[in-house]
């Protein structure tokens, strides 16, 4: 089952049939333990007849236009240095500042790196514009599996995330991480929530393509087998002494990082695909919002 949040309401794709979810507030979804059962019961109770064959094919945008961000009152958090490739990249960018050892240590530590990524103010939907900072010269997308978590710390679904990052700012000093990571339109989530609490297969692939004009400026891929920490471990740390009455979304880190000579440019198209969920696509902009 997939859930799409649109300007016209919530659209459900349930194994080849689609229906609108009536009279349900988006935040109500994050209070459920069995989200699929809740959605099916609401549809049945309202007497809504699903339309066979009208569900979107995997990776496409939802059938109704105008997707909305997949968060409302939820906080968005992110994990860092959860892939070996990320460890290497963070160590390289912070070498001159002397911060490289921090990333090596956090990769091996029991406690993961977790940081606040923002709220609906900083998040854009599939098809929206992500931003690069005007005071940064080295900017990259970070394609990530994002966990959809209810108010009790239970994973109830998955989506695709893009943790936009200014590598030169973070590399200059690790204490600058909030400025490198949290600003307007610095995160994208979508195109849908894949409903489910079971772990995704370790073979699940994550793919990144960055288009520049008619060319591919960068492409790369990884799998969840390269993720050092389990999703539930990251969730357990996030919920230690933290309460999320409206649930949360947690990005799990990236294993795909363009080379050190690459930076995003305005007009680039960032496409992130995760098996079983779909493709998140966003155009890059810079300057006044």
N, C-alpha and C positions, 0 to 999 in steps of 0.2 A: 504494500500500500504506500502511495505517495500523497502528500498534502502540499498544495500550492496556495499561497496567500496572494490574493489579487485585490485590486480596487473594488471588484464586484463581489468579494467574499472568498470563502475557502472552497477550493475545488479538490475533490477526492478522486484519485486514480486507484481503483482497487482491482488489480488483476484483469485489466482490459475493459473495465467499465468505469464510467465517470459520473459524478454527481456533485451538486453543490451541497455544502454542509450548512443546514439552516440553523439560524438563531444560536450560533456558537461564537463566543468571543475568543479571539486568538489566545489570550492568556489562560483560558480555561483548559486548553490542551496540555499545558505544562503542569497541571494538577493531577494528571492521570497516571496510573501505573500500567494499565493495559490500554494504550492509546487506540489501537486498532479496534478493540471491542467497543470502546466508547464511541468512536466515529460510526461504526456500523449500527450501533443501537440508536444513535441520534437520527441517522438517515432512515432507519426502519420506523422509528417512532413518529417521524414527520410525514411518513407516507411518500417519500421521494422515490421515484423510479429511476434507477441508474440507466444510463444510455450505453448500450453495448457498442464497442468499437469506436467510441468517441474519445477515449483517453489518449493523451499525447504519447507518441512513441518515445522510447528511452532517449534521454539527452536533449529533448526539444523543450521549447518554452511551453508553459501551460496554455490550454486552448483559449481561455479568456485573456485579453490583453492586459497590460499594465500590472505586472507583478509588483508586490510590495515587499519590503524587507521582512525577513523571517523572525524578527524580534519586535516586541512592543515594550513591555515592562521588564523584559529579561536583560540581565547583564551579559556581556560577552567577555570571556577571558581567553587566554592563550597560553600554551606551553612552549618552551623553547629548548633547543639543543636536545631533541629527542631522537634525532637521526645522526649517524656518524658524519654524514656530509654537512649537516648544519654545524656540528662541532668544529670541523675543519674551517668552514667559511667564517664563523664568528672569531676563531682564533686568528685567522689571517687579517681580518679587518681591524682588529683591536691590538695588533702586535706593537705598533708604534706607541700606543698609549700605555702599554704595559698591562693591559687588561686581558691578554690572551689566556693566561693561566686560569682565570675564573671560569671560562667556558669549558676548558678541559676538566676542571674539577666538578662542575655541575653535571656534566655528562655521566661521570662515574659515581656521583653521590647518590645516597638513598633518596634525598628530597629533590624533587624536580624544580625547574624554574617555571613559575607561574606568574603571569602579569595580567593586569586589567587592560582589556582592549577597547572597551567603550560600551555604548548603548545604541539605541535606535538613532541617536543624533549622528553617530559616526559610521553607521552601517548603511550600505546601499544594496539594492536588490539585483538579481540577474537582469542584465540589460542596462543598468545604471552606470554612471561614471565614477570610477575610482580616481583618487587624486595622488599626485606627487607634490611634495612640499616645495615652496618657492626658494627656501634657503638650503636645499639639499642638492647635491650633484651626483649622488650614487644611489639610485632607487630601484627596488626590485619587487616583484610580487612573490608571495610565499604560498604555494598551493598546499592546502591542508584538509584532512578529514576533520569535520567539526561534529562534536557530540551534542545532541539535544538532550537536556537533562531536566527531570521534573524537580519539584520543590523538595523532594526527599532524597535527592542524590541518585536517582535511578536513571540510567540511560534509556530513553524511550524512542530514540531515533537518531538519524545521521543526516548530514548535509555536506555540501562543498563549501570550503572557506578560502578566502584570499586575505592573508595578513600582509598588507602593504607595509614596506619597511624602507627606511632611509639608512643605508648601510654606512655612509660616511659619518652621520651624526652619532649612531650607536657606537661605531668604531672609535670615534674620538675620545669617548669616555663612557663606560658602561652605565654610569648614572644618568646619561642622556637618553636611555632606552624609552622612557615615556614620550619624549618628544619625537623620537624616531618612529614610534609605533602608533601613537594615539593623536589623531587630528581629524578634521572633517573628511568624510568619505575615505577613511583609511582601512576599511574592512568591507568585504562583500560576502554575502551568504546567499546560497540558492543552488539550483532553481527551485528546489522542493525539499521537504523532509521525507526521507525514507523511513517509514515507521518500523520499529522493531527494537528489541532489547538484546537479542542474541549478538555476540561478537561477529563482525564481518570476517570473511575468510582472509587468512594471511596473504593469499595470492591476489587480493583486491588491488588493482592497479590505479595509480594516480598519474595523470598525464598533464603536462603544461605545454601550451603553444602560445607564443607571442608573435602576433602578426604586425608587420610594419609595411604599410602600403599593400602591395600584392605579394610581398615576400614573407618568409618566416624568419624572424630575427633570432628566435631561440626556441628550442623544443627540448623536452626531457621527460623522463618518467621514473617512477619508483613503485614499490609495493609496500603494503602494510607489514610485510615480513621484516622490513628494515627498521620499523618503529621499535625503539629500545624499551619503552614502557607500555604496559597495557593501558587501554582506555580507562578501565575501571580504576586502576591505580592512580591515574591523573585525577579522576573525579573524586576519589577518596581524599586526596590531598587538598583539592579545591574546597571541599565541604568541611574540612577541619576548622572548627571555630568560625565558620562562615555560614550564614543562613541566606537562602535565596527563595523567598516566599513566592516568587513568580517564576522559578526555574532559572536556567542559565544555558548558555551555549559555550562550549569549550573547544577551541581549536587545538589540535594535538601536535603541532610542529610540522616542519617541512623537511623533506628529503631531496628536494629539487631546488637547486640554487644556480642561477646563471654564472658564467665565468666572471672573474674580477674585472674584466674590461667591458662588461655590459652594464648599461643603465637604461631604464625605461625612458621613453620620450612621449610627449603629448601626441595623441592620435593613435598610439599603439592599441592593439586589441588583445586582451589577456583572456585566454580560454583554458579553463581547468576542468578536466573530466575525471570522474571517479566511477569505476565499475559499479553498476547497479543503482546509482543515484542519478547521474546525468552530467550535463555540462553547464558550468557557470561562465558567462561571458560578460566582460566589462571593458569599456573604452577608457583610456587614460587621459586625464586632463590636468592642467596646472594653472594656477592663478586664482583670481577671484571666483567665488562660488556663485 
